[in-house]
């Protein structure tokens, strides 16, 4: 059912605290996770599941109306060596490549953000769909009370300066910390 919903979505807002989301994973990263989560499952079934996960990524590059995808990753995701040094290096390169798509924004929630709403709520995905019924007035995406996106740093290589945003909830101006450009991330694990 979830994969069917992904196919119909017009926008995804995604926060992940522990692992790279499936839509952004490399084959080796996905294989490592699927194998670890399914001990005793034969290799053919593992490969089938990897294939299904990777095939879902076509959603982000489809020609007709690819969804706007705003992904926020906890910094721990890019520091945890899933699958070893080479697997992680390729995964970081994949994140850079995906963040360069015009409809994909990948941002990191830095450790120095401290306690934020994503830590309290855990991972989540908000999906928005195009309406098939013409509304009397323009629809707006639902607002959230979390400050998490406002505390995130931009990781798009095209944004090189920190931005100041107005918080909807409080009306105050809040300056983001120095941006961390995802293209500059390098795996430094052992």
Secondary structure as the mmCIF struct_conf table of DSSP 4:
data_model
#
loop_
_struct_conf.conf_type_id
_struct_conf.id
_struct_conf.beg_label_comp_id
_struct_conf.beg_label_asym_id
_struct_conf.beg_label_seq_id
_struct_conf.end_label_comp_id
_struct_conf.end_label_asym_id
_struct_conf.end_label_seq_id
HELX_RH_AL_P HELX_RH_AL_P1 UNK A 2 UNK A 8
STRN STRN1 UNK A 9 UNK A 16
BEND BEND1 UNK A 17 UNK A 19
HELX_RH_3T_P HELX_RH_3T_P1 UNK A 22 UNK A 24
HELX_RH_AL_P HELX_RH_AL_P2 UNK A 27 UNK A 37
BEND BEND2 UNK A 38 UNK A 38
TURN_TY1_P TURN_TY1_P1 UNK A 39 UNK A 40
HELX_RH_AL_P HELX_RH_AL_P3 UNK A 43 UNK A 55
TURN_TY1_P TURN_TY1_P2 UNK A 56 UNK A 57
HELX_RH_AL_P HELX_RH_AL_P4 UNK A 58 UNK A 61
BEND BEND3 UNK A 63 UNK A 64
HELX_LH_PP_P HELX_LH_PP_P1 UNK A 66 UNK A 67
STRN STRN2 UNK A 68 UNK A 74
HELX_RH_AL_P HELX_RH_AL_P5 UNK A 75 UNK A 79
BEND BEND4 UNK A 80 UNK A 80
TURN_TY1_P TURN_TY1_P3 UNK A 82 UNK A 83
HELX_RH_AL_P HELX_RH_AL_P6 UNK A 85 UNK A 99
TURN_TY1_P TURN_TY1_P4 UNK A 100 UNK A 100
BEND BEND5 UNK A 101 UNK A 101
TURN_TY1_P TURN_TY1_P5 UNK A 102 UNK A 103
STRN STRN3 UNK A 104 UNK A 109
HELX_RH_3T_P HELX_RH_3T_P2 UNK A 111 UNK A 113
BEND BEND6 UNK A 115 UNK A 115
HELX_RH_AL_P HELX_RH_AL_P7 UNK A 117 UNK A 121
STRN STRN4 UNK A 124 UNK A 129
BEND BEND7 UNK A 132 UNK A 133
BEND BEND8 UNK A 136 UNK A 137
HELX_LH_PP_P HELX_LH_PP_P2 UNK A 141 UNK A 143
BEND BEND9 UNK A 145 UNK A 145
HELX_RH_AL_P HELX_RH_AL_P8 UNK A 148 UNK A 151
BEND BEND10 UNK A 152 UNK A 152
STRN STRN5 UNK A 153 UNK A 153
HELX_LH_PP_P HELX_LH_PP_P3 UNK A 154 UNK A 154
TURN_TY1_P TURN_TY1_P6 UNK A 157 UNK A 158
BEND BEND11 UNK A 161 UNK A 161
STRN STRN6 UNK A 164 UNK A 166
TURN_TY1_P TURN_TY1_P7 UNK A 168 UNK A 170
STRN STRN7 UNK A 173 UNK A 175
HELX_RH_3T_P HELX_RH_3T_P3 UNK A 182 UNK A 184
#
